[in-house]
Amino acid sequence: MRECRVDTRSISARVRADKVRYNQPKPWSDLRLMSDPAAPDSASMAYRFRARDGLLGAQMLFVAFGSLVLVPLLTGLDPNVALFTAGLGTLIFQIVTRGRVPVFLASSFAFIAPIIYGVETWGIPGTLCGLIAAGGVYMLLSLVIRLRGVGVVTRLLPAIVTGPVIMVIGLVLAPVAVNLAMGLDGNGNEQLVAAGPAMTVSFIALAVTVAISILARGFLSLVPILCGVVAGYLASLPFGLVDFAPVADAPWFAVPNFVAPEWNWQAVLFMIPVAIAPAIEHFGDIVAIRSVTGRDYLEDPGIDRTMLGDGLATSLAATLGGPPNTTYSEVTGAVTLTKAYNPALMTWAAGFAIVFAFVGKLGALLASIPTPVMGGIIVLLFGAIIVVGMNSLVKSGEELTEPRNLAVVGIILVTGVGGLSFSAGEFTLEGIALAGVLGVALNFVLPRTRAAR
């Protein structure tokens, strides 16, 4: 048998040479062509404000409209103010990010449950003070990222903490969704609408929303909430649940009902832990739009700038009486569908939002939406928030039955859902806020297993 000799040294040399060539930085155009021949070029992603893009900008606002106004309607805030602060917040975001990122900022679902609780506990002005502090959390994280990098934030606030906190946000006020769907008030103490009509209307609103989100294609798939609200509204008419008198009496032009915040340190302490989870979710939103356009927004303008823009928009919104802002995945979907990557489209959308904020009849029409319609929609929304938290845990790849992880997740869930309260004098921490603080503390002090290290 002939002896087979292999020159391992020459093979190793060739492998090392191939690795060097493979790891060499490539021009962006080469990477774009390698990954997707149809990917957008830099010219289509440049900021260009043109009159002809106005209709596309209005379309972006239409996609976001249902979700944008739903948050203030559910929480007792003014939808016209929410429109104004969404538009203004988007413009601020664009200034901070130098017009690089094609996203629209509007009302955040993650804060629905905390705002409802805050309004019931401290009133709207006190709750707004806490929401300003929530924006401050974004800004603080932006500074930390700028000084120390993203890694320090993800180590301090891993999915094992943020996932359960997000779940608690949805679970705590799940009874509110059920009460509204049954025609009761949020606390379940008063019957606002007869149970039969309420259940019928809420079921139609919920069923249409689910059906559109699953079965619809193209542009319609981007507006399931708006479709559900319209269907529920129409279903309410035969039952006499809609009063059009306020709509007829409302003026066409009206200044939004801006509300000034009042200092309330308990609301501040409550909202700060709540803000941690959606702030971490901001990373995912920016990665999502990056995957659509192919431009690395984590580097240019940088995640610190996008986080700062989001925080400033949120604090400013609360200063004027609006809900916190966040980047909208619906609009990212519209960008994907239309292949309109010009960030100036969002300037148009922001401008239209500000203009519509001064249409008095629009606010009155939104206020006429019956409670059961909102209840049917938020049954799905609160459930979706819970699933988002579960999904972040699953994606983290953590072994949840490992004793350390079991302790962190279990304590967050039970203390948050159970409403554990801690008081010292006038200082009180409870519910979601206490669960978030405990989660961060436990993650910091509990030793990791050898396998985790």
Stockholm file with secondary structure:
# STOCKHOLM 1.0

chainA/1-453         MRECRVDTRSISARVRADKVRYNQPKPWSDLRLMSDPAAPDSASMAYRFRARDGLLGAQMLFVAFGSLVLVPLLTGLDPNVALFTAGLGTLIFQIVTRGRVPVFLASSFAFIAPIIYGVETWGIPGTLCGLIAAGGVYMLLSLVIRLRGVGVVTRLLPAIVTGPVIMVIGLVLAPVAVNLAMGLDGNGNEQLVAAGPAMTVSFIALAVTVAISILARGFLSLVPILCGVVAGYLASLPFGLVDFAPVADAPWFAVPNFVAPEWNWQAVLFMIPVAIAPAIEHFGDIVAIRSVTGRDYLEDPGIDRTMLGDGLATSLAATLGGPPNTTYSEVTGAVTLTKAYNPALMTWAAGFAIVFAFVGKLGALLASIPTPVMGGIIVLLFGAIIVVGMNSLVKSGEELTEPRNLAVVGIILVTGVGGLSFSAGEFTLEGIALAGVLGVALNFVLPRTRAAR
#=GR chainA/1-453 SS CCCCCCCHHHHHHHHHHHHHHHHSCCCHHHHHHHHCTTCCCHHHHSCCCCGGGHHHHHHHHHHHHHHHHHHHHHHTCCHHHHHHHHHHHHHHHHHHTTTCCCCCEEECGGGHHHHHHHHHHHHHHHHHHHHHHHHHHHHHHHHHHHHHCHHHHHHHSCHHHHHHHHHHHHHHTHHHHHHHHTTBCTTSCSBCSCHHHHHHHHHHHHHHHHHHHHHCCGGGGGCHHHHHHHHHHHHHGGGTCCCCHHHHHSCSBCCCCCCCCCCCHHHHHHHHHHHHHHHHHHHHHHHHHHHHHCCCTIIIIIHHHHHHHHHHHHHHHHHHTCCCEEECHHHHHHHHHHTCCCTHHHHHHHHHHHHHTTBHHHHHHHHTSCHHHHHHHHHHHHHHHHHHHHHHHHHHTCCTTSHHHHHHHHHHHHHHHHTCEEEETTEEEEHHHHHHHHHHHHHHHSCCCTTTC
#=GC SS_cons         CCCCCCCHHHHHHHHHHHHHHHHSCCCHHHHHHHHCTTCCCHHHHSCCCCGGGHHHHHHHHHHHHHHHHHHHHHHTCCHHHHHHHHHHHHHHHHHHTTTCCCCCEEECGGGHHHHHHHHHHHHHHHHHHHHHHHHHHHHHHHHHHHHHCHHHHHHHSCHHHHHHHHHHHHHHTHHHHHHHHTTBCTTSCSBCSCHHHHHHHHHHHHHHHHHHHHHCCGGGGGCHHHHHHHHHHHHHGGGTCCCCHHHHHSCSBCCCCCCCCCCCHHHHHHHHHHHHHHHHHHHHHHHHHHHHHCCCTIIIIIHHHHHHHHHHHHHHHHHHTCCCEEECHHHHHHHHHHTCCCTHHHHHHHHHHHHHTTBHHHHHHHHTSCHHHHHHHHHHHHHHHHHHHHHHHHHHTCCTTSHHHHHHHHHHHHHHHHTCEEEETTEEEEHHHHHHHHHHHHHHHSCCCTTTC
//
